[in-house]
Amino acid sequence: MKNKTAFRIVSAIPAVFWAFVIYRFSDTPAVESTNESITVTGMLLDLVSRFIYVDPAKRDMIIAAMEPHIRKIAHMTEFGILFLLILIPAALIIKKLSLRAVITLSVTLLYAVSDEIHQLFVPGRSGMLRDVLIDLLGALLALALYLFIFFIINTLHTRKNTGKHQGA
């Protein structure tokens, strides 16, 4: 019993760590956050330019156009990962798939809301309902991925077990 409880607690550590990572990103003042985002967008554009031609004279203009979209994709990715990491301990505690999904999605959404509230107190940042919805979209995409993988594994498992019984 103690080992099971300890395992459940340990399984939550990655989610707590990732929530802290998100907190640190959100705690970055707007100017610094924008500069980091522009740097990452530039690195991604440089990577793309290895495969397709990017006019060097238009590099800054392309980065400026891409940066807000890259930033929103980062939001979705952060919260998609958080959803999956919360799902790990939830799967150990909640057996019913639909309940597990709803609770994990709810916890992720609550963290997204708290993240936006936190940003109200960070210089130059603001809490935006739009960002909560983008975070929720990331969690929903992660849920869809999880359900797809769950379905594939269950289908393969069912076929494997059905094949054993038919051959007997």
C-alpha positions as CSV (number, residue, x, y, z in Angstrom):
1,M,0.0,0.0,0.0
2,K,2.8,2.4,0.9
3,N,4.6,1.7,-2.4
4,K,1.5,2.3,-4.4
5,T,0.9,5.7,-2.7
6,A,4.6,6.6,-3.1
7,F,4.4,5.7,-6.8
8,R,1.3,7.9,-7.2
9,I,3.1,10.8,-5.5
10,V,6.3,10.4,-7.6
11,S,4.2,10.2,-10.8
12,A,3.0,13.7,-10.1
13,I,6.5,15.2,-9.9
14,P,6.9,15.8,-13.7
15,A,3.5,17.7,-13.8
16,V,4.5,19.8,-10.9
17,F,7.9,20.5,-12.4
18,W,6.3,21.4,-15.8
19,A,3.8,23.7,-14.0
20,F,6.8,25.5,-12.5
21,V,8.4,25.9,-15.9
22,I,5.2,27.5,-17.2
23,Y,5.1,29.7,-14.2
24,R,8.7,30.9,-14.9
25,F,7.9,31.6,-18.5
26,S,4.9,33.7,-17.3
27,D,6.9,35.4,-14.7
28,T,9.2,36.9,-17.4
29,P,8.5,40.7,-18.0
30,A,7.0,41.5,-21.4
31,V,10.1,43.1,-22.9
32,E,12.3,40.1,-22.0
33,S,9.6,37.6,-23.0
34,T,9.2,39.3,-26.4
35,N,12.9,39.3,-27.0
36,E,13.2,35.6,-26.2
37,S,10.2,34.9,-28.5
38,I,11.8,36.8,-31.3
39,T,15.1,35.0,-30.8
40,V,13.3,31.6,-30.9
41,T,11.4,32.6,-34.0
42,G,14.6,33.7,-35.7
43,M,16.2,30.3,-34.8
44,L,13.2,28.5,-36.3
45,L,13.4,30.7,-39.4
46,D,17.1,29.9,-39.8
47,L,16.3,26.2,-39.6
48,V,13.6,26.5,-42.2
49,S,16.0,28.5,-44.4
50,R,18.3,25.5,-44.7
51,F,15.5,23.8,-46.7
52,I,13.8,26.7,-48.5
53,Y,15.1,30.1,-49.7
54,V,14.4,33.0,-47.3
55,D,15.4,36.4,-48.6
56,P,17.8,37.8,-46.0
57,A,16.5,41.3,-46.7
58,K,13.0,40.2,-45.5
59,R,14.2,38.2,-42.5
60,D,13.2,40.7,-39.9
61,M,9.8,41.3,-41.5
62,I,9.2,37.5,-41.6
63,I,10.2,37.1,-37.9
64,A,7.9,40.0,-36.9
65,A,5.0,38.3,-38.8
66,M,5.7,34.8,-37.5
67,E,6.5,35.7,-33.8
68,P,2.9,36.0,-32.5
69,H,1.9,32.7,-34.1
70,I,5.0,30.9,-32.7
71,R,4.1,32.4,-29.3
72,K,0.6,31.0,-29.5
73,I,1.9,27.6,-30.7
74,A,4.2,27.6,-27.7
75,H,1.2,28.3,-25.4
76,M,-0.7,25.3,-26.9
77,T,2.4,23.1,-26.6
78,E,3.1,24.1,-23.0
79,F,-0.4,23.2,-21.9
80,G,-0.7,20.1,-24.1
81,I,2.4,18.8,-22.3
82,L,1.0,19.8,-18.9
83,F,-2.2,17.9,-19.7
84,L,-0.3,14.8,-20.6
85,L,1.9,15.0,-17.5
86,I,-1.2,15.5,-15.2
87,L,-2.8,12.5,-17.0
88,I,-0.1,10.2,-15.7
89,P,-1.0,10.3,-12.0
90,A,-4.7,10.7,-12.9
91,A,-4.5,7.3,-14.7
92,L,-3.2,5.7,-11.6
93,I,-6.0,7.0,-9.5
94,I,-9.0,7.3,-11.8
95,K,-9.9,4.2,-13.8
96,K,-12.9,5.5,-15.8
97,L,-11.4,7.1,-19.0
98,S,-14.1,9.8,-19.4
99,L,-13.8,10.9,-15.8
100,R,-10.0,10.9,-16.0
101,A,-10.1,13.0,-19.1
102,V,-12.6,15.5,-17.7
103,I,-10.7,15.9,-14.4
104,T,-7.3,16.2,-16.1
105,L,-8.7,18.8,-18.5
106,S,-10.3,20.7,-15.7
107,V,-7.1,20.8,-13.7
108,T,-5.2,22.0,-16.8
109,L,-7.8,24.7,-17.5
110,L,-7.6,25.9,-13.9
111,Y,-3.9,26.2,-14.2
112,A,-4.3,28.1,-17.4
113,V,-6.7,30.5,-15.7
114,S,-4.3,30.9,-12.7
115,D,-1.4,31.5,-15.2
116,E,-3.3,34.4,-16.8
117,I,-4.2,35.9,-13.4
118,H,-0.5,35.6,-12.4
119,Q,0.5,37.5,-15.6
120,L,-1.7,40.5,-14.4
121,F,1.0,41.1,-11.8
122,V,4.0,40.8,-14.1
123,P,5.4,44.1,-15.6
124,G,4.1,44.6,-19.1
125,R,2.1,41.4,-19.2
126,S,-1.7,41.0,-19.2
127,G,-4.1,38.2,-18.5
128,M,-6.0,37.3,-21.6
129,L,-9.1,35.1,-21.9
130,R,-7.9,34.4,-25.5
131,D,-4.7,32.9,-24.1
132,V,-6.7,30.6,-21.7
133,L,-8.7,29.4,-24.8
134,I,-5.4,28.8,-26.6
135,D,-4.1,26.9,-23.6
136,L,-7.3,24.9,-23.5
137,L,-6.9,24.1,-27.2
138,G,-3.5,22.7,-26.5
139,A,-4.9,20.5,-23.8
140,L,-7.7,19.3,-26.1
141,L,-5.3,18.5,-28.8
142,A,-3.2,16.5,-26.3
143,L,-6.4,14.7,-25.2
144,A,-7.2,13.9,-28.8
145,L,-3.7,12.4,-29.2
146,Y,-4.1,10.5,-26.0
147,L,-7.5,9.1,-27.0
148,F,-6.1,8.2,-30.4
149,I,-3.2,6.3,-28.9
150,F,-5.5,4.7,-26.3
151,F,-7.8,3.5,-29.1
152,I,-5.0,2.1,-31.2
153,I,-3.5,0.2,-28.2
154,N,-6.9,-1.2,-27.1
155,T,-7.7,-2.2,-30.7
156,L,-4.4,-4.0,-31.0
157,H,-4.8,-5.6,-27.6
158,T,-8.4,-6.8,-28.5
159,R,-7.2,-8.2,-31.8
160,K,-4.4,-10.0,-30.1
161,N,-6.6,-11.5,-27.4
162,T,-9.4,-12.4,-29.9
163,G,-6.8,-14.1,-32.1
164,K,-5.7,-16.3,-29.2
165,H,-9.2,-17.5,-28.5
166,Q,-10.1,-18.2,-32.1
167,G,-7.0,-20.3,-32.6
168,A,-7.7,-22.5,-29.5
